[in-house]
Amino acid sequence: MNEADFIQEMMKQANLSEAQGGMVNEIFQSNFIGGDKNKNMIVNLIAEKLGVDQAQAEMIYTIGAGLLATGVLNKIMGIFKRK
């Protein structure tokens, strides 16, 4: 999943503006390691940058992490399908 697709999906699934989707994308690009590492930091950054409460920031994190995991899985599956 490329950056534009990630932002569009965040806008659609989390009901964010394009600017907010871009901010979430930047936060994930700078801080996401995989799994729940840095989760609290990312949730706090989302809450701070977007001006949302912790519950909404947690929901946005869950959506973003799911999109990234799906993108990685699709790339892996694509490698095996080509052979």
Secondary structure, DSSP 8 states (H G I E B T S, - for coil): --HHHHHHHHHHHHT--HHHHHHHHHHHHHH--STTTTHHHHHHHHHHHHT--HHHHHHHHHHHHHHHHHHHHHHHHHHHHH-
